[in-house]
């Protein structure tokens, strides 16, 4: 089987081809960062229009990269949700239309299942075995998931307000950093000094596995305002010290909740995926945690941490091989709980 995957859930247009025997054989990605930079965040209507412009050329580029034609494609997978409804409609409409024209089956893929299974694109030595705990951290989601197999998911905890990536972006904006703020804040944090500012670790002083990062963002705003009163204007070092304190609080909070989930289940494998999984301090912190617990942490390759078509083509391959099919009705699910997915 060769599966064409299309990802258009937010502000990246991703197209990839997964081959059952050879693995990933084509991967094309276009990011809309420059398009949304002037607005300091994703503008849904602009995102949808850009997906319309970019998806078809990227499909052609992916076929060319794999040295294939449409006749060589055995199925099409597309992101059905969650995400921006307009962006999802672009990808799903193109995917269903091509599937009809090429007379091949199509399947809608859950965006977060794509992230969760992205480490499976790695070689065998770096691919986690079931069961494991997955920490999904991105701009829109922060979830701890108990994973017993494909489609066998139990959400153990999630953010009750801002996701971790969202808090990163909002705090970066408070510091006057360029869009996309999360990555800029992480780079700035590397220049910061530990101990000058200490941020709280929200919801770690009580039982449970849910997250809350809205208050941490407010704490950052108050810290910035107080520093401005003291200094008149924030120095670059003060900005770096605040960024370091904020990032440390997020990383330590995530690590504490991961440790709780691992102890509750007795699992020794941890997967971290989603855009924030590229964060160096988070990777190091969770690697240290798993060393202490005599376990192992798994990550997707950096290119597969953010939204991409590769993870969609892989999950699409699994579900099409299982026999799942989308009908001709074009349906998207901007909100889609993972527990609704069928187990394979």
Secondary structure, DSSP 4 states (H G I P E B T S, - for coil): -EEEEEE-SSSEEEEEEEETTTEEEEEEEEE-HHHHHTTTS--HHHHHHHHHHHHHHHHHHHHHHTT--GGG--EEEEEEESS-HHHHHHHHHHHHHHHHHHT-EEEEEEHHHHHHHGGGGS-GGGSPPSSEEEEEESSS-EEEEEEEETTEEEEEEEBSSS-HHHHHHHHHHHTTPPSSHHHHHHHHHTTPPTTSS----TT-SSSSS-B--HHHHHHHHHHHHHHHHHHSS--HHHHHHHHHHHHHHHHHHHHHHHHHHHHHHT--EEEEESGGGG-HHHHHHHHHHHHHTT-EEEE--GGGTSS-HHHHHHHHHHHHHHT----SS---BSS--GGGSPP-
